[in-house]
Amino acid sequence: MAIPDAGTPPVHVGFGSMWVPKGNTRVAVEAIHAQGCRAPISRGWVDLAFCPSIPGGCPTVALMLDYDAEAAAYDATRGGVPRAEAAARALLGLVPESARTLLDIGCGTGLVTERMALARPALRVLGTDASYGMARFARQRIGAVALADARRLPLPAAAVDAVGTVWLLHLLRGAGDVRAVVSEAGRVLRPGGVFVTTVDKDAAHDVGSDIDELFAPYLRPSPSDPEELVVAYGAEAGLDVVGENRFLGHGQGRTPQRAAREVRAGHFVSRLELPGAAADDLAAALLALPEPDRPRREPEYRLLAFRRRG
Ligand SMILES: C[S@@+](CC[C@H](N)C(=O)[O-])C[C@H]1O[C@@H](n2cnc3c(N)ncnc32)[C@H](O)[C@@H]1O
């Protein structure tokens, strides 16, 4: 980042793509401004939105887990091969056998992508992800992986027969992000090609357990990936709904202990709003539940399939 030499020395605050509780960035910038210093702010790949009420801008982070930091533990904590296989099978169940190329957007470590490639040897499977840490693993698994933002894919129009996004749209909280990703999926699909995506992902986690009862007061009022919104964006992008499927979240049935740990680590940022000390309060309440090491029911996730018009 280039910082002009003139003027008072600046104080740089780098939040990268880490989870920053709401308001912390404002406090940091106000404190720097109070000292008469400038506050240059770098925008991580999760993007920062600027609040115009503070001169120089106050950033707020579009909340997302730091997937670079998460990468090494990702597979083991997201149901490993059984979950990936279930997701791959359900997704491929919506992709015609005639498809020859499939792009997995937000492929993460490539666990699901690899299962798709193994299940359909005639299908050329490509992946993209914005996190270097995640994409590094995917590259070892499937080779053809691009480090790219799903809102601007490095592919020409009508390049592939199928596009998939598994557990991506619910994470995108920036204005226009989900619409941009669905639009990109439509753009890179050839006419007649198929786009398959998870919808209502966070809602699937509500299995009516005692953990869900504790989560209820903190649920975000507006998830990013409700079916009706994704269908509307699909229609704009020339994508019509043609089917749906489900897959079991093997290993995703949480124990209160695991939920408490994950609440503290910021795993639920797309689902829960936890201002101030709320994360600690919620974690303590979770740990006080009976049978804290018994997993509650596993969730079931929904996939919607769209066909590109034309
Ligand atoms: C929950 S993981 C899902 C990974 C994989 N699809 C799976 O099911 O295991 C979400 C992935 O989306 C990626 N991601 C988030 N925002 C993105 C964006 N704007 N562009 C590309 N990838 C993104 C993250 O880096 C992460 O690897």
PDBQT file of the ligand as one rigid body, heavy atoms in Angstrom, charges set to zero:
ROOT
HETATM    1  C1  LIG A 401     -17.836 -22.921   3.420  1.00  0.00    +0.000 C 
HETATM    2  S1  LIG A 401     -16.527 -22.962   2.253  1.00  0.00    +0.000 S 
HETATM    3  C2  LIG A 401     -17.156 -24.162   1.074  1.00  0.00    +0.000 C 
HETATM    4  C3  LIG A 401     -16.070 -24.841   0.306  1.00  0.00    +0.000 C 
HETATM    5  C4  LIG A 401     -16.534 -25.992  -0.573  1.00  0.00    +0.000 C 
HETATM    6  N1  LIG A 401     -17.467 -25.564  -1.574  1.00  0.00    +0.000 N 
HETATM    7  C5  LIG A 401     -17.107 -27.099   0.273  1.00  0.00    +0.000 C 
HETATM    8  O1  LIG A 401     -18.314 -27.357   0.184  1.00  0.00    +0.000 OA
HETATM    9  O2  LIG A 401     -16.346 -27.708   1.033  1.00  0.00    +0.000 OA
HETATM   10  C6  LIG A 401     -16.748 -21.442   1.385  1.00  0.00    +0.000 C 
HETATM   11  C7  LIG A 401     -15.631 -21.138   0.427  1.00  0.00    +0.000 C 
HETATM   12  O3  LIG A 401     -16.010 -20.003  -0.343  1.00  0.00    +0.000 OA
HETATM   13  C8  LIG A 401     -14.881 -19.179  -0.522  1.00  0.00    +0.000 C 
HETATM   14  N2  LIG A 401     -15.330 -17.818  -0.826  1.00  0.00    +0.000 N 
HETATM   15  C9  LIG A 401     -15.942 -16.943  -0.009  1.00  0.00    +0.000 A 
HETATM   16  N3  LIG A 401     -16.205 -15.795  -0.661  1.00  0.00    +0.000 NA
HETATM   17  C10 LIG A 401     -15.733 -15.948  -1.923  1.00  0.00    +0.000 A 
HETATM   18  C11 LIG A 401     -15.708 -15.124  -3.069  1.00  0.00    +0.000 A 
HETATM   19  N4  LIG A 401     -16.209 -13.882  -3.055  1.00  0.00    +0.000 N 
HETATM   20  N5  LIG A 401     -15.136 -15.607  -4.188  1.00  0.00    +0.000 NA
HETATM   21  C12 LIG A 401     -14.634 -16.873  -4.224  1.00  0.00    +0.000 A 
HETATM   22  N6  LIG A 401     -14.631 -17.694  -3.160  1.00  0.00    +0.000 NA
HETATM   23  C13 LIG A 401     -15.176 -17.245  -2.029  1.00  0.00    +0.000 A 
HETATM   24  C14 LIG A 401     -14.116 -19.302   0.791  1.00  0.00    +0.000 C 
HETATM   25  O4  LIG A 401     -12.766 -18.956   0.634  1.00  0.00    +0.000 OA
HETATM   26  C15 LIG A 401     -14.318 -20.779   1.115  1.00  0.00    +0.000 C 
HETATM   27  O5  LIG A 401     -13.289 -21.560   0.592  1.00  0.00    +0.000 OA
ENDROOT
TORSDOF 0
